[in-house]
Amino acid sequence: MNSAGTVERDERIRLFCALELPGEAVERLAAWQREAFADAADVRVLPPDHLHVTLAFLGHRPVTELPEIVEALRAAGRAAEHPSFTVRRYRETRSVGMLVLDDEDERATRFAVDLQQRLERLGVYEPERRPWLPHLTVVRFRRPPRLSPSLPELGTIVPSEAAVYHSLLRPTGAQYEVIENVALGG
């Protein structure tokens, strides 16, 4: 996108698809993050507008592919049942801390796999080597701090929308912009 907010035909943009969280869940997560990581050194807490459940990371794609990507998300969203998550545990990788989620009846997993297969058929997505893991990234770091925060009390999280996001890389971290929201289940 250029500064006027228009998209150049040959431009490549960094994209991903994700489940959006209900506002109440985001508020509770943000409050938990402030408390759980208040004393953690060298940890960057993700802002509330970064809290989502990634379904498929597409990387840099030509902007001309965007309509097909949005349509694939719409089609998968129409076929999806509303997912239902609860927090299972906190986990760290080499660069992020996340909340791993239990996926009731694997509804989110079926949605993610359906979407990924649609995107793969379009030639815009390369499947991951490992199975999809429903999770919320909550912090980033350069070295794992080996934290073990208490888990947030979120109850059941039931997303009703998914979105295609544009990820803009900035010196201060990524900035996410929703390109298109899609309702789940019809």
C-alpha positions, 0 to 999 in steps of 0.5 A: 500500500502506498501512503495514500492507502491505495495498492500498487498492482505489482506490490507484494504485501505480507499476509496471514489469516487468523481468528479474531478474539471477542473483545472481552477475551482481549481485555482479559488477556491484556490485563493478565499480560500486564500482571503476568509479565510486569517484572519480566526482563527483555520481554515484549508484551504483544498489544491487544490488537495483536492477539489472535489465533493464526490460521495460515501465514502466507508471507509476502504475496502479490497484492493481485492475489488478495481477492482470491485469498479473501474468497478462500477465507469466506468459503472456509468461514461459511463451512466452519462451525464456531470454534470454542477454546479454553487455555491449556498451558503456557509454552515458550519457543525460541522467540515467543511465549504463547498460550496453547489452547484446547480446541473443543471438538476440533472445530478450529482445527477443521476450519484451519485445515480447510482454509489451508487446503483452499489456499494451497490449491490457489498456490498461495500457501505452503503447508507447515511441516508440523500440525496446526496448533491453536495458540495465542502468542502473548510475548516476544523475546530474543532469548527464552526467559523460561517463565511460568506465569499463572494461566489467565482465567478467560473461561471459554473463548468463542470467536465468531470472525476470521480475517485476512491481515496485512502485517507491516514490519516496523523497527518497533515491531509488526503492525497488523491491519485487518484487510477483510473480516469474515463471519464464521458459520454462514 
